[in-house]
Amino acid sequence: MPEVVFPLDSTKKFTDQEKIGHNRWHPDIPAQVHVKPGDSFRVHCREWFDGAIVNDDSADDILNAPLAGVHVLSGPIAVEGVKPGDLLIVDILDVGPIPQEDSGPLAGQGWGYTGVFATENGGGFLTEQFPDAYKVIWDFNGGTATSRHVPGVSFTGIVHPGLMGTAPSKDLLAKWNAREQALIDTNPDRVPPLALPPLPDSAILGSLSGADFDRAAAEAARTAPPRENGGNQDIKNLTKGTRVFYPVFVDGGNLSMGDLHFSQGDGEITFCGAIEMGGFMDLHVDVIKGGMETYGVSENAIFMPGNTDPQYSQWLAFSGTSVTLDGEQRYLDSHLSYQRACLHAIDYLTNFGYSPIQAYMILGAAPIEGRLSGVVDIPNSCSTVYIPTAIFDFDVRPGKNGPHQIDPGMGVPKASF
């Protein structure tokens, strides 16, 4: 096992650890770990809410989830000799749930969760159809996930980090804040909001303190979206065996990671989606000097996916076009067409006895494939959702005998404001 350079004690809160990570992006957050090019090491990662979500049959914790405090990230990790303009090579050697802890109160100790936020608390991809809060608990048995809240489904996990990236420079941070505030200003009272501005409340900034902390907390970017540094990309294919090439904006690169997922469908459409958990990552780092200019990677990482994805061979696919539920035509709106494809899949699964929210949770957690299938044929874009048929304990394909009827069981816990 590689040396653990960022340990976490499951009995302690994130802010009480030996090394304290962060939950904002800022160039002045000091590196907590220093490594060299060519080093391999292990990093422990806490579930993104630091234990606020529990293993029970209530969705009250999702309803009242402390969004101001996410994501709790391990890092920053500085790599010796790395300079702005370099490409940081990050190999994911291994990634998984909390090692040697198969049961306990923290997500990652033998279980994880998928949630849907209420519209007033962030919403989700289909927030108009699902405006309340919901939670599904998934149990891990080896590499397989099952749930008491969504019966008749089991699938192999596609374990990956939802969030990993390098620190922004001061100029890049200022660019983020300016452009996102300009977006907010177009509709400042929108629910859910168009973007999340800097928020000192609940900020964790590693070892910064005093006036330095106060200044950085007022400037630091929230970790919710993906940006030029990587960040919360929620790419399910960043699995074991993946190599990522990150652009570097500060000395050392200052790599951070977290938000581990046991599994996820493309798009993480439930927002508190995937199957959230804590766990570990084994990483190897190296550097390509001047790589940003050499390869034209001035922003946004490029990567080579790993080869450990679940091997599903049969799929049932649903398509959608850029027409609203009210029949309004939109011009090549791929976001809308993907929503419509997801809604068609949900409607289909309800014929087998699932509630709409159970079907929605399947799409968020299982390793579905989402694709932009047509983006040029005006006025309609076409998006598709591919569901692996083998994840169901019954034949989910259309047939002459009609749909098999499952027992939906206790259903999905719900909570409302």
C-alpha positions as CSV (number, residue, x, y, z in Angstrom):
1,M,0.0,0.0,0.0
2,P,1.4,3.5,-0.8
3,E,2.2,5.9,2.0
4,V,-0.9,7.7,3.4
5,V,0.0,11.3,3.0
6,F,-3.5,12.7,3.9
7,P,-5.0,10.5,6.6
8,L,-8.6,10.9,8.0
9,D,-9.9,9.5,11.2
10,S,-13.5,8.3,10.8
11,T,-14.2,9.2,14.4
12,K,-13.4,12.9,14.0
13,K,-15.0,15.7,12.0
14,F,-13.1,17.0,9.0
15,T,-12.0,20.2,10.8
16,D,-10.6,18.1,13.8
17,Q,-8.2,16.0,11.7
18,E,-4.4,15.9,11.8
19,K,-4.4,17.7,8.4
20,I,-7.3,20.0,7.6
21,G,-8.3,20.3,4.0
22,H,-10.6,22.9,2.4
23,N,-14.0,23.5,0.8
24,R,-13.2,26.5,-1.4
25,W,-10.8,27.2,-4.2
26,H,-8.2,29.9,-3.6
27,P,-4.5,30.2,-4.6
28,D,-3.5,31.2,-1.0
29,I,-4.7,28.0,0.7
30,P,-1.4,26.4,1.9
31,A,-0.4,23.0,0.7
32,Q,-0.9,20.4,3.4
33,V,1.2,17.8,1.7
34,H,4.4,18.0,-0.5
35,V,5.4,15.2,-2.9
36,K,7.8,14.8,-5.8
37,P,7.3,13.9,-9.4
38,G,7.3,10.1,-9.7
39,D,5.8,9.6,-6.2
40,S,2.9,7.3,-5.4
41,F,0.8,7.9,-2.3
42,R,-2.6,7.4,-0.7
43,V,-5.2,10.1,0.2
44,H,-8.2,9.6,2.4
45,C,-11.3,11.4,1.3
46,R,-14.4,12.3,3.4
47,E,-18.0,12.1,2.0
48,W,-18.8,15.6,0.7
49,F,-21.1,16.5,3.6
50,D,-18.7,15.3,6.3
51,G,-21.2,12.9,7.8
52,A,-24.3,15.0,7.8
53,I,-26.2,12.4,5.8
54,V,-27.1,9.3,7.8
55,N,-28.2,5.7,7.0
56,D,-31.9,5.8,7.9
57,D,-35.3,5.9,6.2
58,S,-35.9,9.6,6.4
59,A,-35.0,12.4,3.9
60,D,-34.9,15.2,6.5
61,D,-31.1,15.3,6.4
62,I,-31.2,15.8,2.6
63,L,-33.9,18.5,3.1
64,N,-31.7,20.4,5.5
65,A,-28.3,19.5,4.0
66,P,-25.6,22.1,4.9
67,L,-24.7,23.1,1.3
68,A,-22.6,26.0,2.4
69,G,-20.0,23.6,3.8
70,V,-19.4,21.5,0.7
71,H,-17.2,20.0,-0.7
72,V,-14.8,18.9,2.0
73,L,-11.6,18.2,-0.1
74,S,-8.3,16.5,0.8
75,G,-5.4,18.7,-0.1
76,P,-3.9,20.8,-1.4
77,I,-1.0,18.6,-2.5
78,A,2.0,20.4,-3.9
79,V,4.3,18.6,-6.4
80,E,7.9,19.7,-6.1
81,G,9.2,21.7,-9.1
82,V,5.8,22.1,-10.8
83,K,5.2,25.6,-12.2
84,P,2.4,27.5,-13.9
85,G,2.2,26.4,-17.5
86,D,3.1,22.8,-16.8
87,L,0.8,19.9,-17.1
88,L,0.4,17.8,-13.9
89,I,0.1,14.1,-14.7
90,V,-2.2,12.3,-12.2
91,D,-2.6,8.5,-12.4
92,I,-5.5,7.0,-10.4
93,L,-3.9,3.8,-9.2
94,D,-6.8,2.7,-7.1
95,V,-10.0,4.2,-5.6
96,G,-12.6,2.7,-3.3
97,P,-14.7,3.0,-0.1
98,I,-13.2,3.5,3.4
99,P,-10.6,0.7,3.7
100,Q,-11.2,-2.0,6.4
101,E,-14.4,-0.3,7.6
102,D,-17.4,-2.2,6.3
103,S,-19.9,-0.8,8.7
104,G,-20.4,2.5,10.6
105,P,-22.2,5.8,10.6
106,L,-20.2,7.4,7.7
107,A,-21.0,7.0,4.1
108,G,-18.3,4.8,2.7
109,Q,-18.4,2.4,5.7
110,G,-20.3,-0.3,3.7
111,W,-23.0,2.0,2.4
112,G,-23.6,5.2,0.4
113,Y,-26.5,7.4,-0.5
114,T,-28.2,9.2,-3.5
115,G,-30.3,12.3,-2.8
116,V,-32.5,14.8,-4.6
117,F,-32.4,18.3,-3.2
118,A,-35.6,20.3,-2.7
119,T,-35.8,23.1,-5.2
120,E,-35.4,25.7,-2.4
121,N,-32.1,24.0,-1.5
122,G,-30.4,23.6,-4.9
123,G,-32.9,21.4,-6.8
124,G,-31.6,19.0,-9.5
125,F,-31.7,18.3,-13.2
126,L,-35.4,17.5,-13.1
127,T,-36.4,19.8,-10.2
128,E,-39.7,20.8,-11.9
129,Q,-40.8,17.2,-11.8
130,F,-39.2,16.4,-8.4
131,P,-39.3,19.6,-6.3
132,D,-39.0,17.8,-2.9
133,A,-36.1,16.1,-1.1
134,Y,-35.5,12.4,-1.4
135,K,-32.9,9.9,-0.2
136,V,-31.9,6.4,-1.2
137,I,-29.5,4.3,0.8
138,W,-27.3,1.8,-1.1
139,D,-25.5,-1.1,0.6
140,F,-22.2,-2.4,-0.8
141,N,-21.5,-6.1,-1.1
142,G,-18.0,-6.3,-2.7
143,G,-18.4,-4.3,-5.8
144,T,-22.1,-4.5,-6.0
145,A,-24.8,-2.0,-4.9
146,T,-28.3,-2.8,-3.8
147,S,-31.0,-0.7,-2.0
148,R,-33.9,-1.3,0.3
149,H,-35.5,1.8,-1.2
150,V,-35.2,0.7,-4.9
151,P,-35.8,-3.1,-5.1
152,G,-35.1,-5.3,-8.1
153,V,-31.9,-3.5,-9.0
154,S,-28.3,-4.4,-8.4
155,F,-25.2,-3.2,-10.3
156,T,-21.4,-3.1,-10.3
157,G,-20.0,0.1,-9.0
158,I,-18.0,2.4,-11.3
159,V,-16.0,4.0,-8.4
160,H,-14.5,7.4,-9.2
161,P,-13.8,10.9,-7.7
162,G,-16.5,13.4,-8.5
163,L,-14.1,16.2,-7.8
164,M,-10.4,16.7,-8.5
165,G,-8.4,19.7,-9.6
166,T,-5.6,22.1,-9.3
167,A,-5.7,25.5,-7.5
168,P,-6.5,28.6,-9.6
169,S,-4.2,31.6,-9.9
170,K,-5.4,35.0,-8.6
171,D,-6.3,36.1,-12.1
172,L,-8.2,32.9,-12.8
173,L,-10.1,33.2,-9.5
174,A,-11.0,36.8,-10.3
175,K,-12.3,35.7,-13.7
176,W,-14.5,33.1,-12.2
177,N,-16.0,35.4,-9.7
178,A,-16.7,38.2,-12.2
179,R,-18.3,36.0,-14.8
180,E,-20.4,34.1,-12.3
181,Q,-21.6,37.2,-10.6
182,A,-22.6,38.7,-14.0
183,L,-24.7,35.6,-14.5
184,I,-26.3,35.9,-11.1
185,D,-27.1,39.6,-11.7
186,T,-29.3,38.6,-14.7
187,N,-31.8,37.0,-12.3
188,P,-30.6,37.4,-8.7
189,D,-33.8,36.1,-7.1
190,R,-34.0,32.8,-9.0
191,V,-34.7,29.6,-7.1
192,P,-32.5,27.6,-7.4
193,P,-29.9,30.3,-8.0
194,L,-28.0,30.6,-11.3
195,A,-24.6,30.4,-9.6
196,L,-23.0,30.4,-6.1
197,P,-20.9,33.5,-5.2
198,P,-18.1,33.5,-2.6
199,L,-19.5,32.7,0.9
200,P,-17.4,33.2,4.0
201,D,-19.9,31.2,6.1
202,S,-18.8,27.6,6.7
203,A,-15.6,28.2,4.7
204,I,-12.7,25.8,5.4
205,L,-9.3,27.0,4.2
206,G,-6.7,24.6,5.5
207,S,-4.3,26.2,7.8
208,L,-5.1,29.8,6.9
209,S,-6.1,32.0,9.9
210,G,-6.7,35.5,11.0
211,A,-6.8,38.3,8.5
212,D,-5.5,36.0,5.7
213,F,-8.4,33.7,6.3
214,D,-11.0,36.5,6.3
215,R,-9.6,37.9,3.0
216,A,-9.5,34.6,1.3
217,A,-12.9,33.5,2.5
218,A,-14.4,36.6,1.0
219,E,-12.8,35.8,-2.4
220,A,-12.7,32.0,-2.6
221,A,-14.8,30.2,-5.2
222,R,-17.3,27.6,-4.2
223,T,-16.5,24.1,-5.3
224,A,-19.9,23.2,-6.8
225,P,-19.2,23.6,-10.6
226,P,-16.5,22.3,-12.9
227,R,-14.1,25.0,-14.1
228,E,-10.8,25.4,-16.0
229,N,-8.9,23.7,-13.2
230,G,-11.0,20.5,-13.3
231,G,-13.1,20.7,-10.2
232,N,-16.5,19.1,-9.7
233,Q,-16.7,17.5,-13.1
234,D,-18.5,14.3,-12.0
235,I,-17.1,12.3,-14.8
236,K,-17.9,8.7,-14.0
237,N,-15.1,7.3,-16.2
238,L,-12.3,8.7,-14.0
239,T,-11.9,5.2,-12.6
240,K,-9.0,3.1,-11.6
241,G,-6.4,3.2,-14.3
242,T,-7.2,6.7,-15.5
243,R,-4.5,9.2,-16.3
244,V,-5.4,12.9,-16.1
245,F,-3.4,15.9,-17.4
246,Y,-4.3,18.9,-15.4
247,P,-3.3,22.5,-16.3
248,V,-1.2,24.2,-13.6
249,F,-1.8,27.8,-12.5
250,V,0.2,28.1,-9.3
251,D,3.5,26.8,-8.0
252,G,3.2,23.2,-7.0
253,G,-0.1,22.7,-8.8
254,N,-1.8,22.3,-5.4
255,L,-3.9,19.3,-6.3
256,S,-7.0,18.5,-4.3
257,M,-9.7,15.8,-4.5
258,G,-12.9,14.4,-2.9
259,D,-16.6,13.8,-3.5
260,L,-16.0,10.0,-4.1
261,H,-18.8,8.1,-5.8
262,F,-19.4,4.3,-5.6
263,S,-21.3,4.6,-8.9
264,Q,-23.0,7.2,-11.1
265,G,-25.1,7.6,-14.2
266,D,-23.9,10.1,-16.8
267,G,-24.8,13.6,-15.8
268,E,-25.3,12.9,-12.1
269,I,-28.8,14.0,-12.8
270,T,-30.1,13.9,-9.2
271,F,-27.5,16.5,-8.2
272,C,-26.9,15.0,-4.8
273,G,-26.5,12.2,-7.1
274,A,-24.3,9.2,-7.8
275,I,-23.8,7.1,-4.7
276,E,-21.9,9.4,-2.4
277,M,-19.3,8.0,0.0
278,G,-16.0,8.5,1.7
279,G,-13.0,6.4,0.8
280,F,-9.4,6.5,-0.5
281,M,-7.5,7.3,-3.6
282,D,-4.0,5.9,-4.5
283,L,-2.3,8.3,-6.9
284,H,0.9,8.7,-8.9
285,V,2.0,12.1,-10.0
286,D,4.5,13.4,-12.6
287,V,4.9,16.5,-14.7
288,I,5.2,17.7,-18.3
289,K,7.3,20.9,-18.2
290,G,5.7,23.6,-20.3
291,G,3.0,21.1,-21.3
292,M,0.1,23.6,-21.4
293,E,1.7,25.5,-24.4
294,T,3.2,22.4,-26.0
295,Y,-0.2,20.6,-26.2
296,G,-2.5,23.6,-26.3
297,V,-4.1,22.7,-23.0
298,S,-4.6,26.2,-21.6
299,E,-7.7,25.2,-19.7
300,N,-9.7,22.1,-18.7
301,A,-8.0,18.8,-18.1
302,I,-7.7,16.0,-20.7
303,F,-7.8,12.4,-19.6
304,M,-7.4,8.8,-20.6
305,P,-10.1,6.7,-19.0
306,G,-9.3,3.6,-17.0
307,N,-10.2,0.1,-18.1
308,T,-12.1,-1.2,-15.1
309,D,-15.6,0.0,-16.0
310,P,-18.4,-2.6,-15.5
311,Q,-18.8,-4.7,-18.7
312,Y,-22.4,-4.4,-19.6
313,S,-23.2,-5.6,-23.1
314,Q,-27.0,-5.0,-23.5
315,W,-28.7,-1.7,-23.2
316,L,-32.2,-0.2,-23.5
317,A,-32.0,3.3,-24.9
318,F,-34.3,6.3,-24.8
319,S,-34.1,9.4,-26.8
320,G,-35.4,13.0,-26.4
321,T,-35.5,16.1,-28.5
322,S,-35.4,19.9,-27.6
323,V,-39.1,20.4,-27.2
324,T,-40.5,21.4,-23.8
325,L,-43.2,19.4,-22.1
326,D,-45.6,22.2,-23.1
327,G,-44.7,21.7,-26.8
328,E,-42.5,24.8,-27.2
329,Q,-39.7,24.3,-29.8
330,R,-36.2,25.2,-28.6
331,Y,-33.2,25.6,-30.9
332,L,-30.6,22.7,-30.5
333,D,-31.0,22.7,-26.7
334,S,-29.1,19.6,-25.7
335,H,-29.7,20.2,-22.0
336,L,-33.4,20.0,-22.7
337,S,-33.2,17.0,-25.0
338,Y,-31.3,15.1,-22.3
339,Q,-34.0,16.0,-19.8
340,R,-36.6,14.7,-22.1
341,A,-34.7,11.4,-22.7
342,C,-34.4,10.9,-18.9
343,L,-38.1,11.6,-18.5
344,H,-39.0,9.1,-21.2
345,A,-36.8,6.5,-19.3
346,I,-38.5,7.3,-16.0
347,D,-42.0,7.0,-17.6
348,Y,-41.1,3.7,-19.1
349,L,-39.8,2.2,-15.8
350,T,-43.0,3.2,-14.0
351,N,-44.8,0.6,-16.1
352,F,-42.9,-2.1,-14.1
353,G,-44.2,-0.9,-10.7
354,Y,-41.5,1.7,-9.8
355,S,-42.5,5.1,-8.6
356,P,-41.2,8.0,-10.7
357,I,-38.7,8.9,-8.0
358,Q,-37.4,5.3,-7.8
359,A,-36.8,5.4,-11.5
360,Y,-35.1,8.8,-11.2
361,M,-32.8,7.4,-8.5
362,I,-31.9,4.5,-10.8
363,L,-30.8,6.9,-13.5
364,G,-28.7,8.9,-11.1
365,A,-26.9,6.0,-9.4
366,A,-26.6,3.2,-11.9
367,P,-23.9,3.4,-14.6
368,I,-26.2,4.6,-17.4
369,E,-24.7,6.1,-20.5
370,G,-25.8,9.6,-21.7
371,R,-25.0,10.8,-25.2
372,L,-25.4,13.8,-27.4
373,S,-26.6,11.9,-30.4
374,G,-27.4,14.8,-32.7
375,V,-26.5,18.5,-32.4
376,V,-26.7,19.8,-36.0
377,D,-30.2,19.0,-37.3
378,I,-32.1,22.2,-36.7
379,P,-34.2,22.9,-34.7
380,N,-34.0,19.7,-32.6
381,S,-31.0,18.3,-30.8
382,C,-31.2,14.7,-29.9
383,S,-29.9,13.2,-26.7
384,T,-30.0,9.5,-25.6
385,V,-30.0,7.6,-22.3
386,Y,-28.7,4.0,-22.3
387,I,-29.7,1.8,-19.4
388,P,-27.9,-1.5,-19.0
389,T,-30.6,-4.2,-18.9
390,A,-28.5,-6.5,-16.6
391,I,-28.9,-4.2,-13.6
392,F,-32.5,-5.4,-13.2
393,D,-33.5,-8.7,-11.5
394,F,-36.2,-9.1,-14.2
395,D,-36.5,-8.7,-18.0
396,V,-37.0,-4.9,-18.5
397,R,-37.3,-5.1,-22.3
398,P,-40.6,-4.7,-24.1
399,G,-42.3,-8.0,-24.7
400,K,-45.6,-9.6,-25.9
401,N,-46.5,-10.6,-22.3
402,G,-46.4,-7.1,-21.0
403,P,-44.2,-5.6,-18.3
404,H,-43.2,-7.6,-15.2
405,Q,-44.6,-6.1,-12.0
406,I,-42.2,-5.6,-9.1
407,D,-43.0,-5.0,-5.5
408,P,-41.8,-1.4,-5.0
409,G,-41.3,-2.0,-1.3
410,M,-41.1,0.8,1.2
411,G,-40.3,3.3,-1.5
412,V,-38.0,6.4,-1.4
413,P,-38.0,8.6,1.8
414,K,-39.3,12.1,1.1
415,A,-39.1,15.4,2.9
416,S,-40.6,18.8,2.1
417,F,-40.3,22.3,3.4
